[in-house]
Amino acid sequence: MYRFDTLAIHAGQPNDAATGAVTVPIYQTSTFGQIEPGVHRGFGYARTEHPTRRALEECLASLEGARYGLAFASGMAAIHNVLSLLRHGDHVVSTQDLYGGAWRIFTKYFSKFGVDFTFVDSSDLTAVERAIRPETRLLWLETPSNPLLKTTDIAGCSAIARRAGIRTVVDNTFATPVLQQPIALGADIVVHSTTKYINGHSDTLGGAVLTDDESLFTDLKFFQNAIGAVPGPQDCFLILRGIKTLPLRMARHCENARGVVEYLRAHDRIAKVHYPEFGAIVSFELDASVDETIAFSKRLRLWTLAESLGSVKSLFCHPPTMTHASVEPEVRRRVGIADGLIRLSVGLEDVRDLIDDLDQALAEVASPRRVACAG
Ligand SMILES: *Cc1c(COP(=O)(O)O)cnc(C)c1O
């Protein structure tokens, strides 16, 4: 078995048997000629199986230490695929400050079909255990969480879930398999938005579901084909291209993030820095009003105000009005998503330029104390 960095370049990606091409070709085709009715060369119809997609699925599975992988048109399509395991009357226990789109599909879409969700602080194992009911089927974890970057003990939670006879799902988008491999920690299913670090270049959407469990895979594969939210061959190619440098990129993302965190922690206009000591997503609360926070966001020049994360380019967002706008204000307040919260996705630029830009934008944030004295 090859090691991680080798698998990123080789898993599922042998040189092309027909031509020797060293890169998996973009098989831009929707269907495949059959030898006789019902007999084909491994590929029948592109929604069901596709060679460029299969290369991506095998590569992603190997990086997560899973036997089976499925690729999707987006992270949300991957989440939808896993939730398709549920029936009317089932219950899910989930991390409370999770990705806003996951919150939305849970509470505004699957709830319509009679699936019930309970949100808990999953960093608290007792709270997780207490939320499990006889009809609970899934424990849904996101760690580090979004946008507060709280960490959950995946092994501890998976053990609780296994004792209760339920499956554990981990959304591993923020950490990537470079930093955290949930299946080795006892999780049954890993979900990704490959749009983020795995692709890494902000040029396509994608999602993935990985599992080591054959019966789960059989069901999930059936849903993938039945629902049809599959990625096209060009998207699979771009994500495979991104994966080859994932280990290198993550190392530099993390190094840059440590530099930014050190700078932010020493700055007196910042009330709080959220950073789990790994990864490259950093959140902080400005010691300022909402208006000041918006004015601050407009002063940044190198950092791009945008949804998403995990790109070579540094991005930032204001979760209360952007990624978490679909979460009710009182829920945001209860889980601690402050109005002055900014989330950074630290990219691969020279960290000194990233810090200089933050510094010029922060220099103009008015001190509430100074304002009070003047008044
Ligand atoms: C972005 C994201 C998703 C959704 O992925 P899309 O590719 O945007 O559909 C799901 N989970 C997490 C943690 C994300 O950051």
The ligand as a Tripos MOL2 file, in Angstrom:
@<TRIPOS>MOLECULE
LIG
   15    15     1     0     0
SMALL
NO_CHARGES

@<TRIPOS>ATOM
      1 C1        -19.3870   24.0780    1.1430 C.3       1 LIG1
      2 C2        -19.7460   23.0290    2.1240 C.ar      1 LIG1
      3 C3        -20.7590   22.1030    1.8460 C.ar      1 LIG1
      4 C4        -21.5930   22.1740    0.5830 C.3       1 LIG1
      5 O1        -20.8250   21.9820   -0.5540 O.3       1 LIG1
      6 P1        -21.1660   22.5830   -2.0300 P.3       1 LIG1
      7 O2        -20.0960   22.0070   -2.8510 O.co2     1 LIG1
      8 O3        -21.1440   24.0740   -1.9040 O.co2     1 LIG1
      9 O4        -22.5330   22.0860   -2.3790 O.co2     1 LIG1
     10 C5        -21.0100   21.1230    2.7880 C.ar      1 LIG1
     11 N1        -20.3120   21.0550    3.9390 N.ar      1 LIG1
     12 C6        -19.3470   21.9390    4.2460 C.ar      1 LIG1
     13 C7        -18.6140   21.8150    5.5350 C.3       1 LIG1
     14 C8        -19.0250   22.9580    3.3560 C.ar      1 LIG1
     15 O5        -18.0770   23.8390    3.6600 O.3       1 LIG1
@<TRIPOS>BOND
     1     1     2 1
     2     2     3 ar
     3     2    14 ar
     4     3     4 1
     5     3    10 ar
     6     4     5 1
     7     5     6 1
     8     6     7 2
     9     6     8 1
    10     6     9 1
    11    10    11 ar
    12    11    12 ar
    13    12    13 1
    14    12    14 ar
    15    14    15 1
@<TRIPOS>SUBSTRUCTURE
     1 LIG1         1 GROUP 0 **** ****
